[in-house]
Amino acid sequence: MGPEPSESDPPPVLPRTVTILLALSGATIAAFGIGAISGIFTPVFFSFVLTLCVHPLRKWMQGRGIPRGLATGTTVVAAFGLLIGFGAVLVASLSQFAALLPQFAPQIAQFGASIAQGLESIGFGADQAQMLLQGFTPGRIIAFLGGLLGSITSIATSIVVILTMLILMAVDGSRVPALLTYLKLHRPALVTAFVGFGDAVRRYMVATTVLGLVQGLFNWLVLVILQVPGALLWGLLSFICSFIPNIGYFIAIVPPLFFGFLSGGWPTAVAIILIYGVVNGVIQSIIQPKYVGNAVSLSETLTFMSVLFWAVILGPTGAILAVPLTLFVRTILLDSDPSSAWWRPLTGDRKDIEPILKLEDDAIRARRAQRGRNAPAHGNTRKA
């Protein structure tokens, strides 16, 4: 018989496959749990993001000797201002959209009839085409959008939760510096991770807001020139959709394209596709990933996957909060644990692999230069 295991021996390590399966199972349970309480989780996290955005204001005021109570009150007012501004934009957009649809009821009905006829011509049944045609009415379209946003009760509940959490988080935020100082003595990596998370969220929100304003203003001017109805509304929509990485452009182009076709026909629709495609494609596919990606250190692939994932879990609001939510998950799972820091490059953080990328780029340039020096020699040899 072999020696009996002593109490000092390390505990047995689970096989790697079992560890992976357990991690996936835990993540699945957590995702379904968050989805089940999305009505509470989404407004709470939205309040958390707003509080993080206005926190530098409190820090600036306290740094200049302003009393803590006054700084807290100012922070609450600033957070309410952001919330009221966002809500005003959303309400104004929905109101204008609801007023705009009845004006184009005949064109919408005619457009739906042409689509139904096209479906019948390629083999769809008359009943299916008729059901599609019934959906092309202003009332049905508004009801569909209302279903996406949720019922009046759920919206009112979310507003109450957001307002309450903004006040409570602002009050608790006055003790955050002392709390971080205390935690730094016991969990310095956790403090560093949360401070980095707050900085990343603020950089992301600032960069996205600035680029979204530029994008919205440009789209509004273009649509005014093209005489598309509701140009201001679609400019506001493109601004809101700029917070949805990668796919926000495809959402924002649909309404102006639809109303542009109804008002100006195919020439207006083609012009919208070309201008939106070129300008917004450059902003959302080149400029925004570059600056936003540098701000949050997330890869484009992970950003796109996070939009799809959180939209499934939390609905449309999850797509808007996808990047802050993903940053929060990375903070909890990776950044707060120094032994897991080597996973960060897999999420898009290029800081540690930048030297390797530079060596690869130098090697590519060296090979290109070598081919350039050898090309004339080979040409002279063939000529000789």
C-alpha positions in Angstrom: 0.0 0.0 0.0 1.2 3.5 -0.8 1.6 6.3 1.7 -1.6 7.8 3.0 -2.2 11.4 1.8 -1.3 13.9 4.5 -3.3 17.0 5.4 -0.5 19.2 3.9 -0.9 17.8 0.4 -2.6 20.2 -2.0 -6.2 19.4 -2.9 -6.8 17.6 -6.1 -7.3 19.8 -9.2 -10.3 19.2 -11.3 -9.7 18.1 -14.9 -9.5 21.0 -17.4 -12.6 19.8 -19.2 -14.7 19.7 -16.0 -13.5 23.2 -15.1 -14.5 24.5 -18.5 -17.9 22.9 -18.3 -18.5 24.2 -14.8 -17.5 27.7 -15.9 -19.9 27.6 -18.9 -22.7 26.2 -16.7 -22.2 29.0 -14.1 -22.1 31.6 -16.9 -25.3 30.2 -18.4 -27.1 30.2 -15.0 -25.9 33.8 -14.3 -27.1 35.0 -17.8 -30.5 33.5 -17.4 -30.7 34.9 -13.8 -29.9 38.4 -15.1 -32.4 38.1 -17.9 -35.1 37.0 -15.4 -34.6 40.2 -13.4 -33.8 42.5 -16.3 -36.6 44.9 -15.3 -34.6 45.7 -12.1 -31.0 45.0 -13.3 -31.1 47.2 -16.4 -32.2 50.5 -14.6 -29.9 49.8 -11.7 -26.9 49.4 -14.0 -28.0 52.4 -16.1 -28.0 54.4 -12.9 -24.6 53.1 -12.1 -23.2 54.2 -15.4 -24.7 57.7 -15.0 -23.2 58.0 -11.5 -19.8 57.0 -12.9 -20.1 59.7 -15.6 -20.8 62.5 -13.2 -18.4 61.3 -10.4 -15.5 63.6 -11.7 -17.7 66.6 -10.9 -17.9 65.6 -7.3 -14.1 65.0 -7.2 -13.5 68.4 -8.7 -15.8 70.2 -6.3 -14.4 68.5 -3.2 -10.9 69.2 -4.4 -11.7 72.9 -4.2 -13.1 72.8 -0.7 -16.8 72.6 -1.5 -18.7 70.8 1.3 -19.5 67.2 0.7 -23.3 67.7 1.0 -23.3 70.4 -1.7 -21.1 68.3 -4.0 -23.4 65.4 -3.5 -26.5 67.5 -4.4 -24.7 68.9 -7.5 -23.9 65.4 -8.6 -27.5 64.3 -8.2 -28.7 67.3 -10.2 -26.1 66.6 -13.0 -27.2 62.9 -13.1 -30.8 64.0 -13.3 -29.9 66.4 -16.1 -28.4 63.6 -18.2 -31.4 61.4 -17.6 -33.9 64.2 -18.4 -31.9 65.0 -21.6 -31.9 61.4 -22.7 -35.6 61.0 -21.9 -36.5 64.2 -23.6 -34.8 63.1 -26.8 -36.6 59.8 -26.7 -40.0 61.2 -26.0 -39.6 63.9 -28.7 -38.5 61.3 -31.2 -41.5 59.0 -30.5 -43.9 61.9 -30.6 -42.7 63.2 -33.9 -42.6 59.7 -35.3 -46.2 59.1 -34.2 -47.3 62.4 -35.8 -45.4 61.7 -39.0 -46.8 58.2 -39.7 -50.4 59.2 -40.4 -49.3 61.7 -43.0 -47.9 58.9 -45.1 -50.7 56.3 -44.5 -51.7 56.0 -48.2 -48.0 55.6 -49.3 -47.4 53.1 -46.5 -50.5 51.1 -47.6 -49.4 51.2 -51.2 -45.9 50.1 -50.3 -47.2 47.2 -48.3 -49.5 46.2 -51.2 -46.6 46.1 -53.6 -44.6 43.9 -51.2 -47.5 41.6 -50.8 -48.0 41.3 -54.6 -44.3 40.6 -54.9 -44.5 37.8 -52.3 -47.5 36.3 -54.1 -45.6 36.3 -57.4 -42.7 34.3 -56.0 -45.0 31.6 -54.4 -46.2 32.9 -51.0 -49.8 32.2 -50.2 -52.5 34.9 -50.4 -53.2 34.6 -46.7 -49.6 35.2 -45.7 -49.4 38.2 -48.0 -52.6 39.6 -46.6 -51.3 39.3 -43.0 -48.1 41.2 -44.1 -50.3 43.9 -45.7 -52.3 44.3 -42.5 -49.1 45.2 -40.7 -48.4 48.2 -42.9 -50.6 50.6 -41.0 -49.5 53.5 -38.8 -51.2 52.0 -35.8 -49.6 48.6 -36.2 -46.1 50.2 -36.6 -46.5 52.3 -33.5 -47.8 49.3 -31.6 -44.8 47.3 -32.7 -42.4 50.0 -31.5 -44.3 50.3 -28.2 -43.9 46.5 -27.7 -40.1 46.9 -28.2 -39.9 49.6 -25.6 -42.2 47.9 -23.1 -45.4 48.7 -21.4 -46.2 51.9 -19.6 -46.0 50.1 -16.3 -42.5 48.8 -17.0 -41.3 52.1 -18.2 -42.7 53.9 -15.1 -41.1 51.2 -12.8 -37.8 51.7 -14.6 -37.9 55.5 -14.1 -38.7 55.2 -10.4 -35.9 52.7 -9.9 -33.4 55.0 -11.9 -34.4 58.1 -9.9 -34.1 56.3 -6.6 -30.8 54.7 -7.4 -29.3 57.9 -8.7 -30.0 59.6 -5.3 -28.8 56.7 -3.3 -25.7 56.1 -5.4 -24.8 59.8 -5.2 -25.0 59.7 -1.5 -23.0 56.5 -1.2 -20.5 58.0 -3.7 -19.4 60.5 -1.2 -17.8 57.7 0.8 -16.2 55.9 -2.2 -12.7 57.5 -1.8 -12.5 56.4 1.9 -13.8 53.0 0.9 -11.2 52.6 -1.8 -8.5 53.6 0.6 -9.6 51.0 3.0 -9.9 48.2 0.4 -6.5 49.0 -1.1 -4.9 47.8 2.2 -6.6 44.4 1.7 -7.4 44.0 -2.0 -5.2 46.4 -4.0 -5.8 44.5 -7.3 -9.6 44.9 -6.8 -9.3 48.6 -6.2 -7.1 49.1 -9.3 -9.6 47.1 -11.4 -12.6 49.1 -10.3 -10.8 52.4 -10.7 -9.8 51.3 -14.2 -13.3 50.3 -15.0 -14.7 53.7 -14.0 -12.1 55.5 -16.2 -12.8 53.2 -19.1 -16.6 53.7 -18.9 -16.2 57.5 -18.8 -13.8 57.5 -21.8 -16.2 55.3 -23.7 -19.2 57.5 -22.9 -17.3 60.7 -23.8 -15.9 59.3 -27.1 -19.2 57.8 -28.1 -21.2 60.9 -27.3 -18.9 63.2 -29.3 -18.8 60.9 -32.3 -22.6 60.4 -32.0 -23.2 64.1 -32.0 -21.1 64.6 -35.1 -22.8 61.7 -36.8 -26.3 62.9 -35.9 -25.7 66.5 -37.0 -24.3 65.4 -40.3 -27.2 63.0 -41.0 -29.7 65.7 -40.1 -28.1 68.2 -42.5 -28.0 65.6 -45.3 -31.6 64.6 -44.8 -32.7 68.3 -44.7 -30.9 68.8 -48.1 -32.6 65.7 -49.5 -36.0 66.9 -48.1 -36.6 63.7 -46.2 -39.6 64.1 -43.7 -38.6 64.0 -40.1 -34.9 64.9 -40.7 -34.4 66.0 -37.1 -36.0 62.8 -35.8 -33.7 60.6 -37.8 -30.7 62.7 -36.7 -31.6 62.1 -33.1 -32.1 58.4 -33.9 -28.6 58.1 -35.4 -27.2 59.8 -32.2 -28.9 57.2 -30.0 -28.0 54.3 -32.2 -24.3 55.4 -32.1 -24.2 53.9 -28.6 -24.9 50.5 -30.2 -21.5 49.4 -31.7 -21.2 48.0 -35.1 -24.9 47.5 -35.9 -26.3 50.9 -34.8 -25.8 52.3 -38.3 -28.1 49.6 -39.8 -30.8 50.4 -37.3 -30.5 54.2 -37.9 -30.7 54.0 -41.7 -34.0 52.1 -42.0 -36.5 54.9 -41.1 -35.0 57.7 -43.2 -34.6 55.2 -46.0 -38.2 54.2 -45.8 -39.6 57.8 -45.6 -37.1 59.0 -48.2 -38.4 56.4 -50.6 -42.0 57.4 -49.8 -41.4 61.1 -50.4 -38.8 61.1 -53.1 -38.8 57.7 -54.7 -35.7 55.7 -55.7 -33.3 58.6 -56.3 -33.7 59.8 -52.7 -33.4 56.3 -51.4 -30.2 55.7 -53.3 -28.7 59.0 -52.2 -29.4 58.1 -48.6 -27.8 54.7 -49.0 -24.7 56.2 -50.6 -24.2 59.1 -48.2 -25.2 57.1 -45.0 -23.1 54.2 -46.2 -19.9 56.2 -46.9 -20.0 58.7 -44.0 -21.5 56.6 -41.3 -19.6 53.5 -42.4 -16.3 55.5 -42.0 -17.4 56.8 -38.6 -18.7 53.6 -37.2 -16.4 51.1 -38.9 -13.1 53.1 -38.8 -13.1 56.1 -36.5 -15.3 54.9 -33.7 -13.7 51.4 -33.3 -10.3 53.1 -33.3 -11.0 55.7 -30.6 -13.6 53.7 -28.6 -11.5 50.5 -28.9 -8.5 52.4 -27.6 -10.6 53.8 -24.8 -11.9 50.5 -23.5 -9.3 48.0 -24.9 -12.0 45.7 -26.3 -11.6 44.0 -29.7 -14.1 44.7 -32.5 -15.2 41.0 -32.5 -15.8 40.9 -28.7 -17.6 44.3 -28.9 -20.0 43.0 -31.6 -20.6 39.7 -29.8 -21.3 41.7 -26.6 -24.0 43.7 -28.4 -25.7 40.5 -29.6 -25.4 38.8 -26.2 -26.7 41.6 -24.0 -29.5 42.4 -26.4 -30.7 38.8 -26.1 -30.4 39.0 -22.3 -31.7 42.5 -21.5 -33.5 43.6 -24.7 -32.8 46.8 -26.7 -31.3 48.6 -23.6 -28.8 45.8 -23.3 -27.4 46.7 -26.8 -26.9 50.3 -25.6 -25.2 49.2 -22.4 -23.3 46.3 -24.0 -19.8 47.8 -23.7 -20.1 49.0 -20.1 -21.6 45.6 -19.1 -18.8 43.7 -20.8 -16.2 45.9 -19.1 -17.8 45.2 -15.8 -17.7 41.4 -16.4 -14.0 41.7 -17.4 -13.3 43.7 -14.3 -14.9 41.1 -12.0 -13.4 38.0 -13.7 -10.0 39.2 -15.0 -8.8 42.6 -13.8 -9.5 41.9 -10.1 -7.4 38.7 -10.1 -3.7 39.2 -10.9 -3.3 35.6 -11.8 -5.9 36.0 -14.7 -4.3 39.1 -16.1 -2.8 37.1 -19.0 -6.3 36.7 -20.4 -6.7 40.5 -21.1 -5.0 40.4 -24.6 -7.6 37.9 -25.6 -10.3 40.5 -24.9 -8.6 43.2 -27.1 -6.1 44.8 -24.7 -3.0 45.3 -26.9 -0.7 46.8 -24.3 1.2 43.6 -23.5 1.4 42.3 -27.0 2.3 45.7 -28.6 6.1 44.8 -28.7 5.3 41.5 -30.5 3.1 43.3 -33.0 5.9 45.9 -33.6 8.4 43.1 -34.2 6.0 41.5 -36.7 5.5 44.8 -38.5 9.3 45.4 -38.6 9.8 41.9 -40.0 7.2 42.5 -42.7 8.8 45.9 -43.7 12.2 44.2 -43.8 11.0 41.5 -46.1 9.3 44.0 -48.3 12.5 46.1 -48.5 14.5 42.9 -49.3 12.2 42.1 -52.2 12.6 45.6 -53.5 16.4 45.4 -53.5 16.4 42.0 -55.1 13.8 42.8 -57.9 16.2 44.8 -60.1 18.9 42.2 -59.8 16.6 39.5 -61.0 15.4 41.7 -63.8 18.9 42.4 -65.0 19.8 38.7 -64.9 16.8 37.7 -67.0 17.7 40.5 -69.5 21.3 39.3 -69.7 
